[in-house]
Amino acid sequence: MTHLERERTLSAPAGWSMPAIDVTGARGETGDPLHLDALYYDTADLRLLARGVTLRRRTGGEDAGWHLKLPAPGDAREELRRPLDADAEPLPPVLGDPGDAPAPPAELAGLVLGLTRAAPLVPVGRVRTERTTTLLRATDDDAPLVEVAEDRVTAERIPPPGARERPTNADPHAGGGTDAWREIEVELAPAGLEQDDPEALLAAVVDALVTAGASAEPSRPKLARALGVDSTPGPSAAAGDAAPDRAGATTAGDVVTAYLAEQVDALVRWDPEVRRDTPDAVHKARVAARRLRSALATFRPLLDREQTDPARDELRWWGQVLGEARDAEVARDRVHAVLDRLPDELVVGPVRARVVDELDARYREAHRTAVEQMSGRRYLDLLESLAALAAAPPLTGRAGDPATDVLPALARKTWKRTRRRARAAAGAEGARRDDLLHDVRKAAKRARYAGESMAGAVGKDAARFARRLEDVQDALGDHHDAVALAHALRGLGMQANLSGENGFSYGLLVGIERERADEALAEYDDAWSRARRRRHRRWTRT
């Protein structure tokens, strides 16, 4: 079971009591206190918490069970719930050997395997809560819109095995200890999430509580406070790809370090989503792998290649694994959309079932293979090497030079590489031309990523350069997809013909893709004409 969680947490000062909340006519109904007992799991060095992820086993309340919370778009979180075993017993008042604690379900532990990098999940904190919940409804008969929970919390730190009692600010997790506090959680119920403006509803309830004396400053998440951590590192934007601000970078090494860290974060961020097969996750993870590999190539003069080339080779492998799934996904969705637009009389025979089902089967198999690889040592070793790379890139002496002195020349190399390949493709024909245009696309992509990575430090000219190359990349991407899909459709059409089916619709689909390929070529010619204008690359000569 999956639950979208959108909530705010407020601090409750001493002597505070729950007010009568009058928001858009909602009526409050306060229930009896509940006693919740949650045991939180993480690695010894808190790799889940560092990414805004929590895994807990909780008893008490209607949602007793195992809860895995993952970052979701905005400031929401997605909670995956699994029930406790039928014979599960409450935890003892005092937890003895943490090694004897119940093991998390393999399904949930598997979803965070890339975040933990196979490090053991152990109990790290226990949070016991006396919760009094007020449900806000539009009428007595309606489903709740908002849940307001007043919590009295007692939290206990569970030190890693072998750690000595050492409750200091330098390493508060190293030793045990307890803490107690009050807080208020305001969460939109499922019916509240369906309102026209759920954020306004949530804000109105929070404002009412603040007016009644609750603290407008959010208290720390329960687990962070239980562990004595000053603050939980904010989760990455799970669905966002906003360009990071690298304007503060002064040296070339600053730019490289920040960019590598961002892309490693993105690759790891999308790991659980790839495993769950959430929409666009394979694409996002593949892009992160490509950006990393491209950066390691562009910034070669600034990095120790003996250390980075092996990672680049492994990223190539991983990009290919994800590419098998992504290409099948794109083809399936494209055919599905085209068939939906065609009049029924032009879709002759079982073409939809044969084509869409075949392409979907290819995607499912490729995705299954990717997920299997994600549990293997090769992938996990790649994540380990990337974590080390992000933490301390092996920079060369040139990386200490000013970014504006070093980076433009590196971007110029990516431009020249793209231009050489474009010239080679211009003199080719047929299948050879298609292959060479695919090489142009890959070169343009590297040049685009170079411009994007440097824009914060070098200026808007680098961003403009990247946009021009992105237009080239997009046009050639459409061309490549259309050519590949037309080839696949021809093969499926031949199979249908051998089975005695009418091949009309297959021929029609092939023709549509050929036309799309021709249109994409025209768009490429226009995009390339714009990209090769000198003013877009003048900045690379500085």
C-alpha positions in Angstrom: 0.0 0.0 0.0 1.3 3.5 -0.9 0.2 6.7 0.8 1.1 10.3 -0.3 2.0 12.3 2.8 1.7 16.1 2.8 2.1 17.5 6.2 3.6 20.3 8.4 5.2 19.8 11.8 5.0 22.5 14.4 6.4 22.9 17.9 4.1 23.0 20.8 5.3 25.2 23.7 4.8 24.4 27.3 1.2 24.7 28.4 -0.2 24.7 24.9 -3.5 23.1 24.3 -5.4 22.3 21.1 -7.7 25.2 20.1 -11.1 24.9 18.4 -10.2 25.1 14.7 -12.6 26.9 12.4 -11.4 26.7 8.9 -13.8 27.0 5.9 -16.5 25.6 8.0 -14.7 22.4 9.0 -15.7 20.6 12.1 -13.3 19.1 14.5 -13.6 15.7 16.1 -11.1 14.6 18.7 -10.5 11.0 19.4 -9.0 9.1 22.3 -5.2 9.0 22.8 -3.2 6.4 20.9 0.1 4.9 22.0 2.5 4.5 19.1 5.8 2.7 19.3 8.2 3.1 16.3 11.6 1.5 15.8 13.6 3.2 13.1 16.2 1.5 10.9 19.2 2.9 9.0 22.8 2.2 8.3 25.3 2.9 11.1 26.3 6.1 9.3 22.6 7.1 8.6 22.7 6.9 4.8 18.9 6.9 4.6 18.4 9.8 6.8 21.0 11.8 4.8 18.6 11.5 1.8 15.4 12.3 3.6 14.4 8.6 3.7 13.1 6.8 6.8 12.2 3.2 7.5 10.3 2.2 10.6 8.4 -0.6 12.3 5.4 0.9 14.2 2.8 -0.6 16.4 -0.4 1.1 17.6 -3.0 3.0 15.5 -4.8 2.0 12.4 -1.6 2.0 10.2 0.5 -0.3 12.3 3.2 -2.0 10.2 6.4 -1.2 8.3 6.6 2.3 6.8 9.2 3.4 4.2 9.0 7.1 3.5 10.6 8.4 0.3 10.9 12.0 -0.9 8.1 13.1 -3.4 7.7 16.2 -5.5 7.6 19.4 -3.6 7.9 18.9 0.2 5.6 15.8 0.2 6.7 12.3 1.0 5.5 9.0 -0.3 4.9 6.3 2.3 5.0 2.6 1.4 3.3 0.5 4.0 3.6 -3.2 4.6 1.7 -5.1 7.4 3.3 -6.7 10.3 3.5 -10.5 10.4 0.3 -12.1 11.8 2.3 -13.3 14.9 4.2 -10.1 15.4 4.5 -9.0 19.0 5.0 -5.5 20.5 8.5 -4.6 21.3 9.6 -5.0 24.9 9.8 -1.8 27.0 13.6 -2.0 26.9 15.2 -3.2 23.7 17.9 -5.7 24.5 20.4 -6.6 21.8 19.5 -4.6 18.7 20.6 -7.6 16.7 17.5 -9.4 18.0 15.1 -6.7 16.6 12.7 -7.8 13.8 14.3 -7.6 10.4 12.7 -5.2 7.9 10.7 -6.8 5.0 13.0 -7.9 2.2 10.8 -5.9 -0.3 11.3 -2.6 1.5 15.0 -3.3 2.3 15.5 -4.0 -1.4 14.0 -0.7 -2.4 16.7 1.2 -0.5 19.6 -1.1 -1.4 21.1 1.5 -3.6 20.9 4.1 -0.9 22.5 1.9 1.7 24.9 0.4 -0.8 24.3 -2.9 0.9 25.4 -1.7 4.3 23.3 -3.5 7.0 20.1 -1.9 8.2 20.1 -1.8 12.0 17.9 -0.1 14.7 19.1 3.5 15.2 16.3 5.0 17.2 13.0 4.3 19.0 10.2 6.9 19.2 7.2 6.4 21.5 4.3 8.7 21.0 1.1 9.5 22.9 -1.0 10.9 20.1 -4.3 12.7 20.3 -5.8 13.3 16.8 -8.4 15.8 15.8 -10.1 15.1 12.4 -11.5 18.1 10.5 -14.5 17.4 8.3 -16.7 19.6 6.2 -19.8 17.8 7.7 -20.2 15.0 10.2 -20.9 12.6 7.4 -17.9 13.6 5.2 -14.5 12.0 5.1 -11.8 13.8 7.0 -10.0 16.6 5.2 -7.2 17.3 7.6 -5.7 15.3 10.6 -4.2 17.4 13.4 -2.1 15.2 15.8 -0.9 16.5 19.1 2.1 14.3 20.0 3.9 13.8 23.3 7.1 12.1 22.2 9.7 10.2 24.0 12.7 9.2 21.9 15.7 7.0 22.5 18.9 6.8 20.5 20.2 3.3 19.8 24.0 3.4 19.3 25.5 1.2 16.6 26.9 -2.2 17.8 30.2 -1.7 19.6 29.8 2.1 20.0 30.7 3.5 23.4 28.4 5.8 25.3 29.5 9.2 24.1 26.6 11.7 24.0 28.5 14.7 22.6 27.6 17.2 19.9 30.5 16.0 17.8 28.9 12.6 17.4 25.6 12.4 19.1 24.6 9.1 17.4 27.6 7.3 18.9 26.0 6.9 22.3 22.5 6.2 23.6 20.2 8.7 25.3 16.6 9.9 25.5 14.7 13.0 24.9 11.1 14.1 25.3 9.0 16.9 23.7 5.6 17.9 22.3 4.8 18.7 18.7 1.9 19.0 16.3 1.6 17.3 13.0 -0.9 18.7 10.5 -1.5 16.3 7.6 -3.9 16.4 4.6 -6.2 13.3 4.6 -6.9 11.6 1.3 -10.1 13.7 0.9 -8.1 16.8 1.6 -5.6 16.0 -1.1 -8.5 15.9 -3.6 -9.6 19.5 -2.8 -9.2 22.2 -5.4 -6.4 23.8 -3.5 -5.1 21.4 -0.9 -2.1 23.6 -0.1 -4.3 26.5 0.8 -6.4 24.2 3.1 -3.2 22.9 4.8 -1.9 26.5 5.2 -5.1 27.7 6.7 -5.1 25.0 9.4 -1.4 25.7 10.2 -2.2 29.5 10.5 -5.0 28.7 12.9 -2.6 26.7 15.1 0.1 29.4 15.0 -2.4 32.0 16.0 -3.3 29.8 19.0 0.4 29.8 20.1 2.1 27.0 18.2 5.5 27.7 16.9 5.7 28.7 13.3 9.2 27.3 13.1 8.9 23.6 12.3 10.4 21.3 14.8 12.9 18.7 13.7 11.7 15.4 12.4 11.2 12.9 15.1 14.0 10.6 14.0 16.5 13.5 13.6 15.7 14.7 17.1 15.8 11.1 18.5 19.3 10.8 17.1 20.5 14.2 18.4 21.1 15.3 14.8 20.8 19.1 14.5 18.9 18.9 11.3 18.0 16.3 8.7 19.7 16.9 5.4 16.9 18.0 3.1 15.8 15.4 0.5 16.7 16.2 -3.1 13.9 17.4 -5.3 12.5 14.1 -6.2 10.9 15.2 -9.4 12.7 18.4 -10.2 15.7 19.1 -12.4 16.1 22.7 -11.8 19.5 24.0 -12.8 21.7 24.2 -9.6 23.4 27.5 -8.8 27.2 27.2 -9.2 27.7 31.0 -9.4 29.9 30.8 -6.3 32.4 28.5 -7.9 35.7 30.3 -8.4 38.1 27.6 -9.5 37.7 25.0 -12.2 37.9 22.3 -9.5 34.9 24.0 -7.6 32.8 23.5 -10.7 33.8 19.9 -11.3 33.3 19.0 -7.6 29.9 20.5 -7.5 28.7 19.1 -10.8 29.9 15.5 -10.0 28.2 15.7 -6.6 24.9 16.8 -8.2 24.9 14.1 -10.7 25.8 11.3 -8.3 23.0 12.6 -6.1 20.6 12.4 -9.0 21.6 8.9 -9.9 21.2 7.6 -6.4 18.0 9.7 -5.9 16.3 7.9 -8.7 17.5 4.4 -7.7 14.4 3.5 -5.6 12.1 4.9 -8.3 13.7 2.7 -11.0 13.2 -0.3 -8.8 9.6 0.6 -8.3 9.1 1.4 -12.0 7.7 4.8 -11.4 7.0 6.9 -14.5 10.1 8.5 -16.1 12.4 7.0 -13.5 14.5 5.0 -15.9 14.9 8.0 -18.1 16.0 10.3 -15.2 18.5 7.7 -14.0 19.9 7.2 -17.5 20.3 11.0 -17.9 22.2 11.2 -14.6 24.5 8.3 -15.7 25.1 10.0 -19.1 25.8 13.4 -17.5 28.3 11.8 -15.2 30.1 9.9 -17.9 30.1 13.0 -20.1 31.6 15.1 -17.3 34.3 12.7 -16.6 35.3 12.9 -20.3 35.0 16.7 -20.6 36.9 17.4 -17.4 39.7 14.8 -18.1 42.5 17.4 -17.9 41.3 18.3 -14.4 41.0 14.7 -13.0 43.3 11.8 -12.4 42.2 9.5 -15.1 43.6 6.4 -13.4 40.9 6.9 -10.9 38.1 8.2 -13.0 38.3 6.1 -16.2 37.2 2.9 -14.5 34.1 4.7 -13.2 33.4 6.1 -16.7 33.6 2.6 -18.2 31.2 1.3 -15.6 28.8 4.2 -16.2 28.8 3.3 -19.9 27.7 -0.2 -19.0 25.0 1.1 -16.7 23.8 3.5 -19.2 23.5 0.7 -21.7 21.5 -1.4 -19.3 19.0 1.4 -18.6 19.0 2.2 -22.3 17.5 -1.1 -23.3 14.6 -0.4 -21.0 14.2 3.3 -22.0 14.3 2.6 -25.7 11.6 0.0 -25.4 9.5 2.3 -23.2 9.8 5.2 -25.7 8.8 3.0 -28.6 5.8 1.5 -26.8 4.5 4.8 -25.7 5.0 6.3 -29.2 3.1 3.5 -31.0 0.3 3.6 -28.4 -0.1 7.4 -28.9 -0.1 7.0 -32.8 -2.7 4.2 -32.7 -4.9 6.3 -30.4 -4.9 9.1 -33.0 -5.7 6.9 -36.0 -9.3 6.4 -37.1 -10.6 2.9 -36.2 -10.9 1.9 -39.9 -7.1 2.3 -40.4 -6.3 0.0 -37.5 -6.8 -3.3 -39.2 -6.5 -6.6 -37.4 -4.9 -7.2 -34.0 -2.1 -4.7 -34.7 -2.6 -2.9 -31.4 -2.3 -6.1 -29.4 0.7 -7.4 -31.4 2.7 -4.2 -31.5 2.0 -2.5 -28.1 2.1 -5.8 -26.3 5.3 -6.9 -27.9 7.0 -3.5 -27.2 5.6 -3.6 -23.6 7.0 -7.1 -23.2 10.4 -5.9 -24.3 10.3 -3.1 -21.8 9.2 -5.3 -19.0 12.0 -7.8 -19.7 14.6 -5.0 -20.0 13.4 -3.4 -16.8 13.5 -6.7 -15.0 17.0 -7.2 -16.1 18.0 -3.7 -14.9 16.5 -4.4 -11.5 18.3 -7.7 -11.2 21.6 -5.9 -12.0 20.8 -3.3 -9.3 21.0 -6.0 -6.7 24.3 -7.3 -8.0 27.8 -6.5 -6.8 28.8 -4.7 -10.0 26.2 -2.0 -9.7 26.7 -1.6 -5.9 30.4 -1.3 -6.4 29.7 1.4 -9.0 27.7 3.3 -6.4 30.5 3.0 -3.9 33.0 4.3 -6.4 30.7 7.2 -7.3 30.1 8.1 -3.6 33.9 8.3 -3.1 34.3 10.3 -6.3 31.6 12.8 -5.2 33.1 13.1 -1.7 36.7 13.7 -2.9 37.2 14.1 -6.7 40.9 13.3 -7.7 41.6 16.8 -9.0 44.8 17.7 -10.8 46.8 20.8 -10.3 45.1 22.6 -13.2 41.8 22.3 -11.3 43.1 25.0 -8.9 43.1 27.6 -11.7 40.3 30.1 -12.1 37.2 28.6 -13.8 37.0 31.4 -16.3 40.6 30.6 -17.5 40.2 26.9 -17.8 36.7 25.8 -18.6 36.0 27.6 -21.9 38.8 25.8 -23.7 37.3 22.4 -22.5 33.9 23.4 -23.9 35.6 24.3 -27.2 36.9 20.8 -27.5 33.4 19.4 -27.2 32.2 21.8 -29.9 35.0 20.8 -32.3 34.2 17.2 -31.7 30.5 17.8 -32.6 31.5 19.8 -35.7 33.7 17.1 -37.0 31.0 14.5 -36.7 28.4 16.8 -38.3 30.7 17.3 -41.3 31.2 13.5 -41.6 27.5 12.9 -41.5 26.8 15.5 -44.1 28.6 13.5 -46.8 26.9 10.2 -46.0 23.7 8.5 -47.2 21.3 5.9 -46.1 22.0 3.7 -43.0 25.5 5.0 -42.8 24.2 8.6 -42.5 21.8 7.5 -39.8 24.6 6.0 -37.8 26.8 9.1 -38.2 23.9 11.3 -37.2 23.6 9.3 -34.0 27.2 10.0 -33.4 26.5 13.8 -33.9 23.8 13.5 -31.4 26.0 12.0 -28.7 28.7 14.7 -29.4 26.1 17.5 -29.2 24.9 16.0 -25.9 28.4 16.2 -24.4 28.8 19.7 -25.6 25.4 20.7 -24.1 26.2 19.1 -20.8 29.6 20.9 -20.8 27.9 24.3 -21.3 25.3 23.6 -18.6 27.9 22.6 -16.1 29.9 25.7 -16.7 27.1 28.3 -17.0 27.0 29.2 -13.3 30.7 30.0 -13.2 31.3 31.3 -16.8 28.1 33.1 -17.5 25.0 33.2 -19.7 27.0 32.7 -22.9 27.7 29.1 -21.8 24.0 28.6 -21.0 23.0 29.9 -24.5 25.6 27.6 -26.1 24.0 24.7 -24.2 20.5 25.5 -25.4 21.6 25.6 -29.0 23.2 22.2 -28.7 20.2 20.9 -26.9 18.1 21.8 -29.9 20.5 19.7 -32.1 20.4 16.9 -29.6 16.5 16.8 -29.5 16.1 16.9 -33.3 18.5 14.0 -33.7 17.0 12.1 -30.8 13.6 12.3 -32.6 15.3 11.1 -35.8 17.0 8.2 -34.1 13.9 7.1 -32.3 11.8 7.3 -35.6 14.4 5.3 -37.6 14.7 2.6 -34.9 10.9 2.3 -34.5 10.3 2.1 -38.2 12.8 -0.8 -38.3 11.1 -2.6 -35.4 7.7 -2.1 -37.0 8.9 -3.6 -40.3 10.0 -6.7 -38.4 6.7 -7.0 -36.5 4.8 -6.5 -39.8 6.7 -9.3 -41.4 5.8 -11.6 -38.4 2.1 -10.6 -38.8 2.2 -11.3 -42.5 3.6 -14.8 -41.9 0.8 -15.3 -39.4 -1.8 -14.5 -42.1 -2.7 -11.0 -40.7 -3.4 -7.9 -42.8 -0.2 -5.8 -43.0 -1.9 -2.6 -44.0 -1.6 -0.9 -40.5 2.0 -1.9 -40.1 2.9 -0.2 -43.4 1.0 2.8 -42.3 2.9 3.0 -39.0 6.2 2.6 -40.8 5.3 5.4 -43.2 4.3 7.6 -40.2 7.7 7.0 -38.6 9.6 7.6 -41.8 7.8 10.9 -42.2 8.7 11.8 -38.6 12.3 11.0 -39.3 12.3 13.3 -42.3 10.7 16.1 -40.3 13.3 15.6 -37.6 16.1 15.9 -40.1 14.7 19.2 -41.3 14.6 20.4 -37.7 18.2 19.2 -37.2 19.3 21.3 -40.3 17.7 24.4 -38.7 19.1 23.7 -35.3 22.6 23.0 -36.6 22.5 26.3 -38.6 21.8 28.2 -35.5 24.2 26.3 -33.3 27.2 26.9 -35.6 26.9 30.6 -35.5 30.1 32.1 -34.1 28.5 34.2 -31.5 27.3 31.1 -29.6 30.8 29.8 -29.2 32.8 33.0 -29.0 33.0 32.6 -25.2 35.0 29.4 -25.7 38.0 31.3 -27.1 38.7 33.3 -23.9 
